[in-house]
Amino acid sequence: MSLMHNSIKIDERYLNSLPFPALVMDNSGRVTLWGKFAEQQFGFSMSDITGQASSPVTENLLRQISQETLEQIAQNENFTYLENIQVYTQANDEITTSLLAKSFTEQDESYILIMFVLSNFMINPPSANRALEDLKQNLESTFMTITLDQDGFIVECNQNFLKISQWTPKRVIGKTFWQLFPDNSTGEKITNTIWRNLNHGLTWQGEVEKISKSGLPYWVLLTAIPTFNFETNEQQYMLLEKDITKAKTIQHQLEKIAYIDTETGLMNAHRLEKIITEMIEEQRHFSFVYLSIDKFYTLKELQDHPSERNLIIEFTNRMKMYFQDSTMARINENDFVVITPLSEWFIQGFLAYLQQHPIYNGSVAVPISISGGITRFPEDQSTFSQLMKASIATISTVREAGGDNIVSLSKAIHKALNRKALIEKRLLQALDQKNLKVLYQPQVDVASGKITAVEALVRWEDEEIGVVSPDELIPVAEETGLINNIGSFMLEKACEQALIWKKAGFDIKVGINSSVREFRDKNMAKSVLDTLAKTGCPANLIQIEITEKFALEAEAASFITQQMRKLENEGIVFVLDDFGIGYGSFRYMQILPIDTLKIDQSFTKSLLKSEKTQKLMHGMVQLGRSMELTVVAEGVETAEQAELLKSFGCDTIQGYHISKPVTPEEIETLLSR
């Protein structure tokens, strides 16, 4: 049997290494470990002591120790020392001894270690004492050592420590443990941690900064160990230290190279992230000011190389003068960040300051303008990543409005950005846990009145963020690269459902939306065909809907066209979705394997309100029919719209007039009608 006491493994070997007889007992007085020296001294064998219903320890050996005293020992976190205690051997001989006891916990069970400190001799042979002495000498020669009393005062130190710390024995003995460390919040935090560990009987190890007698810093690898002085019967603590100042200096130099922009002396984005993370952890309020020089590369072209460097340095100098006592960083060539507690009106005043203190190229003032964004923590955003994303969104807004302005986004926009960030975070989990679901919106053949196809539409209702519409979901999925995962999910669900309906006697096509990003993967066609084979779905039941943006890129990328042709040859139909709101070129309608034209719902909505829209939509229908394409009208919400589209020659209609997107079971109900 073995027990773990903090970092010490307490077992028979440990008990037998102690200088006096020892045992371990639980709170009921039952012995769980019994050292061989205890057996030799007191005469009780292992079988006599352990596992008995009534313990000979409490009834014989320790019969003078009351149950109340044992309970006090069990509740004491420190060592308990009892003098002049009478214990009784198996032969009922009385022995006077002192007891050193310590409570500890293992696997939620409480135990007491008891050592019998005999007055005239130690059990362990001299060879063991010599080994301990050799170990101590080796530690003294290798490490700096400091011994503290139970209150943290220095009672002893070795020559290695005196040499590195520049103290003399006369000056350092009697000082406290805390006086060896820097007098700042970091020093206070680390010393309190070390002292708390020692007082709980735990060893602590780590890299710490200390100060010498002259106040100069040095670094050590410190191991702090709780010990016990048997001569004084007192708790003590030993500090073993290895000087690592040289290695730390090199590390700091490398960090400086890694974290500092050499041209301006400002910190870079990597260092900024660490600083911001620390400030967020400390819940310090600040404004994150992102400043970007407008038309920077045009300014570079107007100047020779030395002037270009001068522009950045002079701009940095003006930042330092204006935002004094603020933290600054250079993100890239022309983007900077200022972390400041200053008010918004003062931050915006930096633009006027630049006008009052222009940067010159020779004798000519450089026409510099700045686009900037102010994001506050914690009011606006709560992480470094979110602060950066919000700032980039702000810069885009400012530049769209002409630039040369520093603004804050509205609360509503920040709320939208936060929601978008949350969607990004939760989307991967939703895909892993298959929390997305698929609804289907039917398409009706105008001539027969029958449902001939459905469009598969992704829906997501998250327990934390609620319903996420496709308009929110798809852009985020495209930005994060998860659109491929959603596409694969939708294709598999569509194939499975199309096959279910076919087996039930409903021969309808299922359309899925696909992005050009998916088809940039040269294995897309193979993946689609593999899914068809896996599910057993016939290819002619699947329609892939693409946008005009997709079509325009596919026209210029032959490998995308080749993949589309490959899928068409297998029987898959391609639908040109949102027709009429994209790009003006119709050339892709000649090149790409498009079977169906789907007119965007924005035209259908204004169909009954505008004669021009009616003529335009009639023309689009005729264009599709002239190219022998099936024409579908989206967004049909009324019978009047449906009748007018029928008169135009439209083949198929889709919209709330037929049905909103519904579950597969509801589609089957509609099919049965």
N, C-alpha and C positions, 0 to 999 in steps of 0.2 A: 504494500500500500504506500502511496505517496500523496502529499498535499503540496499545494503551491502557496507560499506566503509571500505576497507581492511578487518580487522577481526571484525569490529563493525557493527552490524545490525542497520541501521538508519531507524526508523519508528516513528509513533506518540508517542509511549511510550518513545523512546529515546529522542525525542525533549522535551517531558514533564518532563524528568528527569534533563534537563539542568538548571543551576541557573538563566538563563535569557531567555526572549522570543526568539524563533528561527523559521526559515522556511527553506525549501529546494526548489530551483527553477532550471529550466533547462536553457539552453543557450539562449532560445528565451524570457526569462523573465517570463515564465508561472510557477506559484507555483504548486509544486507536493505534498508537505507536509507542514502543517500549525499547529504549536503547540497551545495548549489551552491557554498558557500564552500570546502568541502573540495576540490571539483573545481577551483576557481580557484587554490587555494593549492598543491595537490600535482600537478595536471596529469592525474590519472586521470579519464577520462570515466565516465559512468554505465554504458555498455556494457562498459568495461574492468573495472569493479569488481564489478558485480552479476551473479549467475547463472553465474559461471565455475566449472569443475570444480576448479581450483586457485586459491586466493584471492591476488591481488596485494597484499592488505592484509597478511596474515601473512607472505608470502614476500618482500615488498619494503618497503612503507610501515612496517610494524611488525616488521621482522625482528629487532630487538634485544629485543623482548618475548617472553619464553619462554612455552611452552604452560602451564607450571606457574603463571606469574604470571597468565595469563588465567583459569585455573581458580580461583585465589584470588579474583580480582575477581568471578567468577561466583558464588562462595559467600558473598561479603561482602554483608550486608544494607544496609550504609551505603555512603557514597561512598568510593571509593579515589582517593587523590591521589598521583601519581608525578612526581617532579621530574627535570629534566635528562635527558630521554629523546631519543635521536636517531631521527628518522624520515627516510624517503627518498622523494623525489618520483619521478615517472615518468622524469625526466631523470637520476635517481640523485644529485640534489643532496641534501646532508645538512642537516637543519634541527633545531636543538635547541629542545625545547618541554617543557612540563609536560602531563601527561594527567590529566583528571578523568573517572573512570569510575563507572558505577552499573549494577548488575545488576537485571533485573526479569523478570517472567513474564507472558506473554499466552497465553491458551488452552492452558495446561499446557506451553507452550514457553518456554525460557529465552533471554534476550537480554542484550546488554551495550550500553549507551549510552556512547560515548567522545567527549569533547570535547578538542580540542587547544588548550591555553591558551598562546597565543603571547605572548612577553614584551614586545614593543615596540608592538603595535597591536591594535585590535579590528577585525574584519571589518565589522561593522554600521556604517552611516553615522551621522553625528552626529544626524540627524533622528530616528532610532530611539531614540538615547540620550535626546534631549529628551523624546520621548513617554513613555519610562519614568520620567524625572524628574518630568514633569507628573502622571503617574499616582500617583507616590509622594506628591507634594504634596497632591493631591486626597484621597488616603487619610488623610494626616495631618490635614487640616482637617475631615474628616467623621467619622473614627473615633478611638477611643482606640487607640493602638498601643503594643505592648510587644515588645521584641526579646530573645530568650533565647539564651544560648550553648548548646553541645552538651550541657552538663551541667544545663541548666535554670536557670542563674543569670541575673538580669535585667541586661542590658548597656546598654539604651537604652529610653526611653519618651517619649511626647510630652506636650504641655501639657494636652490633653483628658483623658488618663488621670490626670495629677496633680490636676486640678481635681475630678474625680468621686471619686477614691479618697482625697483629702486627704493624699497622700504628698508629700514633697519629694524632688528628685533625690538629695540626699545620703543620705536615709534608705532609699530604695527600691532604688537601684542596688547590686547585689551580693546582694540577697535572692533567695530561690528562688521559682520558679513556684508551689510548693505553699503558700508563706506568704501568698498572695493569696486563699486560699480558706478557708472555715470549717473549724475543727479538729474535725471529727466524721466519722462513718462515711460519710455522704452525700458530704461534701467529698472524703474520701479516695478513694471509689469513682470519682467523676467525674474527678478529677485523674489517677488512674492510667489511666483509659480514654483520656483526651486524650494523655497522655505516651506510651502504648503505640502509639497511632495515629501520632504524630509520628515516633517511632523506627522505624516501618515505612514511612516516607515517605508517609504518608496525611494528607490534610486532614481536619479534624474541625470540625463546626459544631453548635451547640445552645445552648439557654438554660441559664445557670448562675448560681448565687448566689455572690457574692464578698463580702469584708469590706474595709471601709476601714481607714485607719490607726487610727481611734478604735474600731474593732471593730464598727461599724454595718454591717448587711448592705445590699447593693445587687445588682441583677440586670442582666446583660448578655446580649446575643446575641453569642456568641463564635465567631469563625472562627480556627482554629489552622492555620498553613501551614508546612511544612518549606521552608527556603531554604538558600542557600549564599553565604558571604561570600568573594568572590574575592580581596579584599585580604589577608585573613588565612588564606585557604585552609582555612576551617573550616565545619562544619555549623552552621547557626543556625535558629531558629524564630521566626516572627512571629505575634503575637496581635492580631487586629483585633476591636475590641469596640464595640458600640452599646448605650448605656444604655437599658434597658427597665424601669427600676424603677417608674415611674409606671403603666405598663400592667400590670405584675405586681401592684402594690398593688390596682388596680381588680379584677383577676382574682381575687385572694384574697378581696376583699370580697364579690364575687358568689358565690364558692364557699362562703363562710361563710353567706350567705343561703340558698343552695341546700342546704347540708349540715347546718344547725343548726335544731333545733326551738326556735322563738322563745319559746315559753311556759316551757320548762324550762331552756334553755341546753344541753341534751344534743344529741349528734349524732343525725341521723335515719338511716333505714334505708339510704339511698343511700351516705352516708358510712361507715356500719358495714360495708357490703359491701366497700368499697375497703380499709378497715383489715383486715378478716378475710382478704381475698385476699392482702394483703401478708404477714400473719402466717403464712398457710399456705405461701406461697412460701419464707419463711424457716424453715419447719419448727419454729415455736415452739409448744410444748405449752400448751393453755389449756382452760378449761371455758367453754362457751357456755351461760349461764344465762338462760332465757326466763321472765319474770315477767308474769303477767296478773292484773289486779284482777277478782275475781269479782263478778258482778251489778253491773257498773259503772253501767249505765244506770238501774238501780233506785236506786242510791245518788244519782245525779244528780237524779232526780225528788224525792228526799226533801230536797233542799237547794236554796237559792236560788242564783242565778248566781255571786255572789262566793265563796260557800262551795265551789261546784263547782270553781272555779279553785284555791282554797286547798287542796282535797283533793289535786290533782295536784302542786302545788308542795310541799306538806308531805310527800307520799309520796316525791317526788324527793329532797328534803333528807335523808330517812331512808336512802334508798339510798346517797346520797353519804357519809353519816356511817358507815354500816355497811360498805360496800364501798370503803373508802378505797384510793386508788392503783389502782383498777380502771377499765377503759374501759366507759362506759355509753352507751346509745342509747335513744331513744323510737321505737318502731315505729309505733304509732298511738295513739289516745286513751288506751287503758288497758293497752297492752302495752309492756314494756320488756325490754332485753337488757343483761346484765352480762358482760363478758369478763374473766375473772379466773383467776389460778393457784391460788386458795384451795381448800382441801379441801372435800369434799362435806358433811361434818358441819358445817363453819362456814357454808357457803352455806345449809343447811337451818335454821341458827340465826336467820336473818333473820326467820322467822315469830315466834319468841319475842321478838325485838327489837321488832317492831311492837306486840306485846301490852304490852311494858314501856314503850313510847313511843307511846301511842295518838294518833291524829289527832282533833282536836276540831272539832265544828260548834257554835260557841257554847260552851256548857258541857257538851255531850253528846259522848261518844266515838263516833266513826263505827265501825260494825261491819264493818270491812274484813277481807276474807280474800283470800288469794293462791293461785293455782294456778301452779306453776312446774315447769320441766323442766331437767335438767342433761345436756348432751351434751358429750362430751370430744373434742378433736382431739389426735392422730389416731386414738385408740383406737376411737371410735364412728363418726364420720363424717369425710369428707375434703374436702368443698367447702362453700361458704357456702349454696348451695341445699339441700344435704343436711342441714346443721345446722338450717336453718329448718324444713324438712319434718319432721325428727325431733322438733323442739321442739313443733311444732303437734300432732303425734301424741301426744306426752307430755301436753300440756295437756288434750287430749280425754280421755285415760285418767284423769287426775287429776280432771277435772270429773265424769266418769261415776261416780267413787268418792265424790263429795261435795265435792270441792274443798278449799281451804285446806291444801295440801301441796306440797312441792317434792321431786320424785323423779327418779331416773335410770331409763331403760328398761333391760331386761335385754339381755345380749349377743345372745340369740336374736332378740329383736325388732329390734335394730339390724341384725342380719344380714338379717332379712327386709326391712327398709326399704332396705338397700343393694341387695338383689336387685331390689326393686321399682324403684329408681332406675336400675339397670342395664337392666332390661326397658324402661323408658321410653326410655332412650337408644338401645337397639338396635332397638326396634320399627320406627321410621321407616326405618332402613336395611334391615330385613328386608322391609318392604313395597316399597321401591324395588328391591331385588334379587330380589323374588319368592321369598323363602326360606320363606314359609308354604306349608303343603300341606293338602290336604283328604282326610279319611277319611270313610267312609260306614257308618252303622249301620242294618242292615235292620229293617223292621217287617213282621210276618207276620200275614196275615188268619187269624183263629182257625178260621173255618168251612172254608176251602179249604186252609189250610196253605201258601199261596203268599206270596212276598214281593210286596207291593203298593206299598211306598214305602221310601225310605231317608232318614235324617237326615244332612245334611252337617255335619261337625264340623271346626273349624279345629285344626290341630296345628302346633307350631313347635318345632324343635330348633335352637338357636343354638350356633355353634361356641365361643362364649365362656361362655355361661351354661347350656348344656345344654337339657334338655327343659323347655318352659314349658307348663303345663297351661292349659286354657281358664279354669279358676277363677282363675288368676293373670292371664292375658292380657286377658280381657274387661274386668274392672274398671279396669285400667291404660289400656286403649284408650278406655274411656268418659271417664276423667279427662283424658286428653291430647287428646281430640277425634279420635282416629284410628279410632274405632269405625266411622265412615262409610267410611273407606278399606278396613277389613277387610270391612264389609258389601258393598261394591262388588266386592271381590275374590271373596268367597264366592259372590255371586249369579252372577257371570260364569262361575266354575268349575262351579257347579251347572247352569247352563243348557247349557254345553258338554257336560257329562257326561250329562245327561238326553237330549240330542239323539243322542249316540253310542249310548246304550242303545236308544233308539227305533229307530234305523237298524239295530241288531243284532237287532231283534225283541223287545226287552224293554220293555214299556209300563209303566214304573214312575214314580212321582212322587218328586221330590227336595225335601226340606224344608230351609229355611235359617232360622236364628235371626236376628231383627231387633230392634233396640232402639228405644225411643220417641224417642231422640235423633235417629235417622236420619229418622224420620217428622215431626220438627219442621221439617225442611227441606221447604218447600212444593213443591219440585220432585222429591220422592222418587218419586211415582208415575210421573212422566215418565222419570226415570232408570231405573226398573225396566223400563218398556216399551221404552225405547231399547236396553237390554241384551238384552231378548228379541229385538228386531228385528235387532240386530247379530249375535247368535249364531244366529238362525233357530230358536230353541227355541219350541215351542208353549206358551202361557201355562198350559194345564191340566196341564202336567207339573211345575209349581212350586208348592210350599206354603211360606207364610211363617209361622213360629212366633213368637208374641208371648207375653209374660208377663202376669200379672194386673196388675202395676204399670203396664205399657204400656196395658192395657185401661182401667184406671181413669182415666189421663190422657187417653186417646183419647175416653172418654165425655164429658169436660168440654171438649175442644177439637174443635170441629166440623170444622175444616180437616183434622185427622188422619182423622176418620171419613170425610170426603169422599174423601180419597186412597185409603182402604181400599176404599170402594165402587167407585171407578173401577177399581181393580185386580181386584176381584171380578167386575165386569162383563166384564172381558177374559178371565176364566177362572181366575184365581189363587185358590187356597184358603188360608184363614187358619185356623191351629191355635192354640188356647189352651193354652200349655205350662205345666208345673209347677202344674197345677190343684190347689187344696186347701191351699196353703201361703201364699197371698198375702192379698189383701184380701177382706173378708166380703161386700161388695155383689155381687149377681148381676145388677144392672140392666144392666151392660154387655153381658151375654149376650143381652139383648133388642135393644140398639141396634147393636152391632157385627156385621159380616158374618163370624161365626165358624162354621166348618163342622165342626171336629173338636175334641174335648176330650181333652187328654193328662193323665192322672192322675200326679202326682209320684211319683218312685221311692221316697220316704221311706215312703209308705204300703205299697208293694209289699214292702219289706224286712221290715216287721213283720207282714205279712199272716198268716203261719202261726203267729205267736207270740201274737197278741192277737185275742180274739173281738170286741172293740170295733172294732178296725181292719177286720175282715172285714165287720161291719155297716156301718161308715162307707163303705168302698170299694164295697160292694154298692149303697149308697144313691147314691153318686156316679155309678156306671154307669147306674143307673136314671134318675137326673136327666138325664144326657146323652141317653139313648135317648128319654126323654119329650119332649125338645126336638128330636128327630130329628137329633142330632149323632152323628158317628162317635166312638166312645170308644176311646182308646189307653191302655194301661197301660205305664209305663216301668219299667225296673229289674227285669225278670223274669229270675231267675237259675236257677230250678229248674222241673222238670216239674210238681211239686206246685202251685207258684204258678200256672203256666199253666193247669192243669186247673181250679183253683178260680175263676180269672178267667173261664174259658170258661163255667163254671156260672152265674156272675153275669150273663152276657150281654155280656161285653166283646168288642168287635169285633176289636181288633188288639193285639198285644203286641210289646214291644221290650225288648231286654236281652241279657245275656251267655248266657242260655239259648239264644237264637237265634245271636247272634254279637257279638263285640266290634266296635268301629269298625275297618274294614278298607279296603284299597285298592280302586279300581274293578275291578281284575282279579279280586280275591278275591270281590267281589260277583257278578261274572259267573259264577264257579265255583258259587257258591251258587244262582244263578238256574238254571243248567243242571241242577242236581240236582232 
